[in-house]
Amino acid sequence: MTQSSTSQTVPTSPSGSPEQAPQFASVDEVVERLAGAGYLASNAAATTVFLADRLGKPLLVEGPAGVGKTELARAMAAGTDSELIRLQCYEGIDESRALYEWNHASQLLRITAAKDESWDATREHVFSEEFLLSRPLLTAIRNEDPTVLLIDEIDKADVEVEGLLLEVLGDFQVTVPELGTITAARRPLVVLTSNATRELSEALKRRCLFLHLDFPPADLERDIVTLRVPELDGELAASLVRVVGALRELELRKSPSIAESVDWARTLLALGAETLDEDTVRATLGVILKYESDQRKALSELRLDRVLSPADAAGSSVS
Amino acid sequence: MTAHAVAGRLVEFARALREHGIAVGTGETVDAAAAAEAVGFADRERLREALAASVLRGAAQRPVFDGVFDLYFPAAHGTSETAADEPETPAQLRDRLLDALVAGDDARVRALAATGIDLFGGYGAAAGGGQGQGQGNGHGGEGAPGGAGQAGGNGSPAARLSGWSAYQALSEVRPQALRARLRTAIREARADGLDGDAADALADREAAAGIASFTEHVRAEARRRTAELRGRDRIARHAVAPQTDLVAFTNASAEQFAEMRRAVQPLSRTLATRLAARRRRATRGRIDLRRTVRRSLATGGVPMRPVMRRRRPGRPELVLLCDMSGSVAGFAQFTLLLTQALSDQFSKVRSFAFVSRTDEITDLVRAGRDEPENLAERIVTEANLTTIGMSSDYDGALQTFADGWGDVLGPRTSVLILGDGRTNGAPPNLAALRELAGRARHVHWLNPERESSWGTGDSEAHRYAREVPMFECRTIRQLSRLVTRLLPD
């Protein structure tokens, strides 16, 4: 916070926001830099990130839980050497949590301390940078270094917050009545994530590029698992991905996500499993399927349920 | 393509999307053009993603988008080049397909799909050209797929053919015949730790998925070529499947129902949030003094923003009365699953089904949450719904409900009746319906038929509609709108 704008209408950035150089030269470079940050991007993800950077539009990422929405933002920050500023949305989040807030307590103290001052002088003091609590949105806009602004789980927030975001994301500027309009010194790369629990407003969607992240194809997922758990045997990773893929085809209450595949890989590694045989699958199914009914269904569909029949139960290694 | 041609194509593309219910405004079209320019036209998949990112607003629109994209930005024009090692008979094609599927080579599978269409998919003589007429009649049009296929293979097919049929190509290639062999091959090729039944089951699933993807490629290829032949706009209008939430319940296919079932969980979450938001907005009235004082500490003890007392959510009881006969069963099944997924929004949900008499199915539906596949069949076989036959009789159904379960209804109950109101000639029994309406807080009737056909034929819908409010509910979109509107706070 180098600026000290004390007058009423001095914007933080004196010269508006000039066209800044894009971070990525090509889609291939996006793939490369994200991979460098430990994120294997699909064609769709890489293209959309490239466009978000090139066209300066926010990126709205939707998809089931655990496919790497938040991770994408992290990787973008790491890949572009930017600071990641995160706004976690929740039910009831409002302007004072998302944008800025005046520090009332300090202001009151300041007023009490300056008894002899005239009101004009006091007011100028009280509504200055010193008492402004900057929340993520304002922080991201005022940041002069490259920034990735992650607005996580926007669908959890109320509709009013979207209205607030419209101003911020449309022009990358914020109006604080007492200070004036603050324009972005440098446009942040904005990523919004949503689990689609609520339909977002048309106006917000229109301003964003839309990316639906879904479960990746088998070979990409295998690469992801190997990247995350490099100690795991390649063949084991391949069969793990196959089983997870088959499970996603079933109608389950909660399909296993990438995060769960990785967890499963870690579990297998910890157990020292050499191959993915039936007993291992049966014993560790709880890592990837979190509902009892799902597990039952998976066992019967993959014909692993012989453990339930008494004849085989004796020979089973499940504890 | 020149800049002008690109712009024109994009505008046509946007218009086709609009016709399929994807709202693409001028702003989006401009965005799409900017995105296309940034990405370039060299890589088709990237172009696809770039356009998708600019015009789409939800994952449900993606299949429609892909279908339209393939029509307007085809991968290739005309027939594919036939290489030397290309197969010539269905058996050879199947062999190649087997190899490609085992190797998991999607590009090769697509190429084979194109070959399949090349060899066996062409049909009919061109309607317009005189030259085509002369040469084409010998082949007997659609009746002789083999002959027409030959015609497609040699020479310039566009001049003679009137279309490409995926159905014809598939019935010639018969990819289903591969399934057993493919399973064995996959099992051997991808040997891993799994053995016995489990590996079989896994391989079987993968074989089925592989064949399904080939079939889909064949369909897409046929659509693309027919589009070239007949003009893109016409094909786009008919050949691209509609979005799941716009498919009418009464004529959905088995796959579309499977697709719908997948939509139940996400939809229920959306609806639950919407209902909760509505309850929250209803929070006004008495001030919560304790929380107001606590919040006032932040403003130096001055209560600037009062906090309202949160109203206890009055959770209503819901009673569903579903017609399980014939074409209405699919609609009833979907709605049952949806309300089951929403059950935490209600203090009690009870479900009843009828064909010619009514029986309670609450337990069956609850079990159906874990196994939604054949819910409708199970309900019909396990519950006592009919005395004879499977045609609905609203007279008996309403009467048995009123007699047997009249005490279910009370001043806090909302009743949803799902059915088309087709009584098959029986009297409508309005008295029983009136009795239900008198006891319950609300009765709403959801009818999966188009409003214009209410009261036609044996439908008594218009008479029922005079007793209780009736709503047309043909698609998921209409249903979810109705659910939020009708359900009480």
Chai-1 contact restraints between the chains, C-beta under 6 A:
chainA,res_idxA,chainB,res_idxB,connection_type,confidence,min_distance_angstrom,max_distance_angstrom,comment,restraint_id
A,V27,B,R46,contact,1.0,0.0,6.0,A-B,restraint_1
A,N43,B,E45,contact,1.0,0.0,6.0,A-B,restraint_2
A,A44,B,E49,contact,1.0,0.0,6.0,A-B,restraint_3
A,T47,B,R46,contact,1.0,0.0,6.0,A-B,restraint_4
A,T47,B,E49,contact,1.0,0.0,6.0,A-B,restraint_5
A,T47,B,A50,contact,1.0,0.0,6.0,A-B,restraint_6
A,T48,B,A53,contact,1.0,0.0,6.0,A-B,restraint_7
A,L51,B,A35,contact,1.0,0.0,6.0,A-B,restraint_8
A,L51,B,A38,contact,1.0,0.0,6.0,A-B,restraint_9
A,L51,B,A50,contact,1.0,0.0,6.0,A-B,restraint_10
A,L51,B,A53,contact,1.0,0.0,6.0,A-B,restraint_11
A,R54,B,A38,contact,1.0,0.0,6.0,A-B,restraint_12
A,L55,B,A34,contact,1.0,0.0,6.0,A-B,restraint_13
A,H104,B,A298,contact,1.0,0.0,6.0,A-B,restraint_14
A,H104,B,T299,contact,1.0,0.0,6.0,A-B,restraint_15
A,L108,B,G300,contact,1.0,0.0,6.0,A-B,restraint_16
A,T197,B,R269,contact,1.0,0.0,6.0,A-B,restraint_17
A,T197,B,T273,contact,1.0,0.0,6.0,A-B,restraint_18
A,R198,B,T273,contact,1.0,0.0,6.0,A-B,restraint_19
A,K205,B,R57,contact,1.0,0.0,6.0,A-B,restraint_20
A,L209,B,A53,contact,1.0,0.0,6.0,A-B,restraint_21
A,F210,B,A53,contact,1.0,0.0,6.0,A-B,restraint_22
A,F210,B,L56,contact,1.0,0.0,6.0,A-B,restraint_23
A,L211,B,A53,contact,1.0,0.0,6.0,A-B,restraint_24
A,H212,B,A59,contact,1.0,0.0,6.0,A-B,restraint_25
A,S239,B,D192,contact,1.0,0.0,6.0,A-B,restraint_26
A,A246,B,L202,contact,1.0,0.0,6.0,A-B,restraint_27
A,A246,B,R205,contact,1.0,0.0,6.0,A-B,restraint_28
A,T275,B,G193,contact,1.0,0.0,6.0,A-B,restraint_29
A,L276,B,G193,contact,1.0,0.0,6.0,A-B,restraint_30
A,D277,B,G193,contact,1.0,0.0,6.0,A-B,restraint_31
A,E278,B,A198,contact,1.0,0.0,6.0,A-B,restraint_32
A,S293,B,D370,contact,1.0,0.0,6.0,A-B,restraint_33
A,L302,B,A198,contact,1.0,0.0,6.0,A-B,restraint_34
A,L302,B,A201,contact,1.0,0.0,6.0,A-B,restraint_35
A,R303,B,D197,contact,1.0,0.0,6.0,A-B,restraint_36
A,R303,B,A198,contact,1.0,0.0,6.0,A-B,restraint_37
A,R303,B,A201,contact,1.0,0.0,6.0,A-B,restraint_38
A,L304,B,A198,contact,1.0,0.0,6.0,A-B,restraint_39
